[in-house]
Amino acid sequence: KAGVTQTPRYLIKTRGQQVTLSCSPISGHRSVSWYQQTPGQGLQFLFEYFSETQRNKGNFPGRFSGRQFSNSRSEMNVSTLELGDSALYLCASSSETGASYGYTFGSGTRLTVV
Amino acid sequence: AQSVTQLDSQVPVFEEAPVELRCNYSSSVSVYLFWYVQYPNQGLQLLLKYLSGSTLVKGINGFEAEFNKSQTSFHLRKPSVHISDTAEYFCAVRDSWGKLQFGAGTQVVVTP
């Protein structure tokens, strides 16, 4: 079956702009999580959505937000971009039942803020 | 709170030699443990996971890991590496809130 699809793969934005990233989970998965990966901080959890509701949130400022649609696709938005927001943003969809429990990651969106 | 420590930031290894990547975790609840691999400019690919049952877990590409509850470890091993195993490897634990806590990663560099 199709994997987790993240679009776009690469993005260049200017400081102060906003950006929206998209994630389509594996069919049947209702949970979508977002992570930020940087060389300095490693992999950090942003938030998780389950059935259109935010279930968990990491320690990021309010400029980072997300949502999930009824088809489980998720978007994350970063407003008023800062240089430090340059990172690889990874989305993971998860199955929470039985032996198939696990998290499948997309290829990520590489965001560069200039 | 759960946390993960990967004890080596970089592991150089010769082709066809064995490799072990060390991971220690702290958790006060039942643990779900994972190893992921990341190739350059890629996302994370699941190598293997421990949910319950047998403490020796076999994964893809010849990797295996052993869950040791008394030592709170989940070390990853491969008996013979290939050049294509050059990548960064991440150990992760699912915390009580359902999110993954990752270690800092171990860069494996395989040379001929």
Contacts between the chains, C-beta under 8 A, distances in Angstrom:
chain1	res1	chain2	res2	distance
A	4	B	43	7.7
A	6	B	43	7.7
A	31	B	98	7.9
A	33	B	99	6.4
A	33	B	100	7.4
A	35	B	100	7.7
A	42	B	102	6.3
A	42	B	103	7.9
A	42	B	104	5.2
A	42	B	105	6.6
A	43	B	90	6.8
A	43	B	100	7.9
A	43	B	102	4.1
A	43	B	105	8.0
A	45	B	99	4.8
A	45	B	100	6.9
A	45	B	101	7.7
A	48	B	98	6.8
A	48	B	99	6.0
A	55	B	98	7.0
A	56	B	97	5.3
A	56	B	98	6.3
A	56	B	99	5.2
A	58	B	99	7.5
A	90	B	43	5.6
A	90	B	44	6.6
A	92	B	44	7.7
A	92	B	100	7.6
A	96	B	98	8.0
A	99	B	51	7.2
A	101	B	32	7.0
A	101	B	49	7.7
A	101	B	51	5.8
A	102	B	34	7.2
A	102	B	46	6.1
A	102	B	49	5.6
A	103	B	34	7.2
A	103	B	46	7.3
A	103	B	100	6.2
A	104	B	46	6.8
A	105	B	36	7.4
A	105	B	43	4.2
A	105	B	44	4.1
A	105	B	45	7.3
A	105	B	46	7.9
A	106	B	43	5.2
A	107	B	42	5.9
A	107	B	43	4.4
A	108	B	42	7.5
A	108	B	43	4.8
A	110	B	41	7.6
